[in-house]
Amino acid sequence: MSPKTKKMIIIGAVAVLLILVVVLVVVLVNSKAPAEPVGPNDPGEVVEKSPAEKIVVNPYNITNSSKNRDVRTSIPKIMNLDDSRFQEYMNKKMLQTVIDYQNEIETMIDEDTPAATLYKYVVSYEKYANDIYLSMVVSNDYQTGGMRSNSWKDTYTVDVTKGANKEIFLKDLFKAEVDYKKEILAEINEQAETKGYELVGGNGLSSLPDTQKFYIKDQKLIIYFDPAAIAPYVYGELHFEMPFTYENGKFNV
């Protein structure tokens, strides 16, 4: 082997060793580098679900369609509340409300009902999980042979706290000393005036029932009214978002 060849081999070996040393140093430095902080939008972040987000709600579907009827209902069915008795009660309540309307349609239809007269009842729902509260908003589209459909929503909110499952009404969302109806009415009337809604009576809304429809979405309290409930039918369904802040299961006004 010539001296020139030996020299080239030695230079090559040294170069390889230098590369290996550099790679080793890089690996060691990276292994000791502090981990990147996990931000709120980091895909690797494990976010603890709220109690309401852990509750499973499955659709209970009923379909009964023919030449003169179109019945398609999807009703929320709660699956894993801590209190199985209360869960059964709520599921039956939501189901029975839909079945009553479905049965009403069946009493109007017989074999002689013309196919041109469509009787329709279509039901769907949305669910909203907010801390300890699970809201379910059931949308109804009901038509009994007329030209115009009747649309409305039924709302249900439950407290999913273990050992304390119950149906929630507006009064449960405020501290006892708060005149929540007064605060809500004032906000509704102000929003209606801003939007140009003409409420019943012409002097604004003056009362709310204890069973007033509402739901909670993104920790905001939404007061809901069916078409023609407090304003002319042309306005349709009305939703009023309250500007109250949510904290520890209550809304602050």
Disulfide bonds with the S-S distance in Angstrom:
none
